[in-house]
Structures are given as C-alpha cells and as structure tokens.
Amino acid sequence: MFDAKEIARLIEAHLPCEHVLVEGEDGVHFSGIVVSAAFEGLSRVRQHQQVYAALGSLMDKEIHALQLQTYTPAQWAEMQAGTAR
C-alpha cells in the first residue's frame, strides 16, 4: 500500500512542477494531474514516461496503476480558463 501524497512528493522532487495532484484511496490505484514546463515540446507518451521515471521501480511493485493527465503550463492555463467560464 502506498500513499498518494508520497507519489506527489516523488514527482515534484524529480520534475519542476507548477501543479501536482495525486489521488487514490486503495493504496495501489491512483490518478494524477501533473503540470510541468519540462513537458514543453514532448508528446503525451514522453510526458508520461518522465513522470513514471520519477517513480522508478515503484511502478512495478507498490503502484499497480497510475492514470495521468499531463499538461504544460500554457495548456493548464488554457484548460483552467475554459472551465472558469
């Protein structure tokens, strides 16, 4: 069993993040939103690979599933503006 806050901490330690939110109640299945300038110019797959790299072997052992939504700061701002209307 793993804690969502620890996953967020590990991601923030590995990537320069503007926003990280990880949720999960059962300790093995999680969902997360990660906003990072490091994602600029990368495909969605490469963005997710960067997040998985931050978690290393935990993805094989402690974390069974992590559903990700990744955004650049500009994409995140656009999304936030769209939902604020």
N, C-alpha and C positions, 0 to 999 in steps of 0.2 A: 504494500500500500504506500502511495506517495502523496505528497501534499501539493496542491495547485500553486500555493504561494512560493514553494521551493522551485517549482518549474519556472515560474515567472522570474525569480531571482537569478536562476542559471542563465536564462535567455538574456536578461539585462546585463549580466556580467560578461557575456560573450559578444553581444551586439550593441552598438549605440542606438538606443531605443527612445522614441518620443512617447510611446504608449505601449504598455503590455497588460493584457488582461487574460488570465488563465482561470478556467472554472472546471470543476469536476467534483462530484460528490462521492464516487465509489472508490477512489484511490487508484484506479487503473485506466479509466476512460476520461479524457479531458478535451476541452475545446479552448481555443485561444485566438486572440487578436494581437498581432504584433505590427507596430508601425516603426519603420527604421529608414533612415537615409541610405543605409547600406544596401537597400533593395533597388535603388535607382538603376535603371537600365537592365535589370535582371528579369528573366522570365519568372512566372509564378513558381515553376518547379525549382529553379535555382534559389528563390527566396525561401521556400520551404526547406530546401537542403541546408541552408545556412542556419535555420532555427534547429533542425534536427542535429546538426553538428554541435550546437551549443549543449545539447542534452546527451550527446555521446552514447555510451553503452546503456544508459537508462532506457532508451527507446527499445532495446532488445529485452530488457529484464523487468524493470519496475513499471514502465509506462506501456500499457497494451495498445492504446490508441490516442492520437492527438489530432483533432480536426483543427486545421489552421485557416485563418484569414489573415493574409499579409498585405500591407499597404506601404507605399512610400508616403512621406509627409504630405505631398501635394494630393495624392489620391485620397488620403484620410480626410484632408480639409474639404475636398470636393464632396465626399460622402457625408461628412458632418453637416455641410451647408445644405445638402439635398434633403436630409432628414429634419432639418430645423424649420423647413417651410411649412 
